[in-house]
Amino acid sequence: MNSFHEKEKKLNNALNKLKNLELSNPDMQNNVESLSTQKNQLEIEKSELENKYKLLLEEHENLGKKLEEIQNREKLEQKKQTEFSEKIDELNQETDTLLEEIDKWQM
């Protein structure tokens, strides 16, 4: 019987200690707060990076359009130069023909 009372007393002491045990760990609470702060900071950084990415995509698209315009203008200029060279060749041929005709008339 004595051991039963001792066991009961020990059990009651253990239960009292468990009741008095504080379940919240201050280090754990600090870690949770720190992680929450870091999470918020990362979300802000993510949002900023997404905005920068969108701006870069828009800038890339605009630069692509400008490059295409420049290439089109360059092609047009090359075409004009080719046409001009052809016209000069035609005029040279006509001039040669006229000079030959003049030489014939002078003889």
Secondary structure by P-SEA (a helix, b strand, c coil): caaaaaaaaaaaaaaaaaaacccccaaaaaaaaaaaaaaaaaaaaaaaaaaaaaaaaaaaaaaaaaaaaaaaaaaaaaaaaaaaaaaaaaaaaaaaaaaaaaaaaac
